[in-house]
Amino acid sequence: MPPPYLELHAGQYLLDTLYDAGPVKHDPMAGAVALEWVDIQAFNALTGALSEPWEAQTLRHMSQAYERGLREGADAFSIMPSERK
């Protein structure tokens, strides 16, 4: 039995929320790093942008993917996402 998936008909607000929160934060020693749970909790406490736990989890996953993309983009030998198979 496959895991239960939530069907989204519109998710633009999650992308907008990611950019409002800042897709990554900057660490003086590590550079760009993904948002941590405490960052998302603080953002949501101030804005009330998220109402469901899965939205916070999705926001964290999106931030991690964004940070991973930044790291890969800095590598001259990385394959562009549009050319990956």
Secondary structure, DSSP 8 states (H G I E B T S, - for coil): --------S--HHHHHHHHHH-SEEEETTTEEEE--HHHHHHHHHHH----SHHHHHHHHHHHHHHHHHHHHHT-TT---GGG--
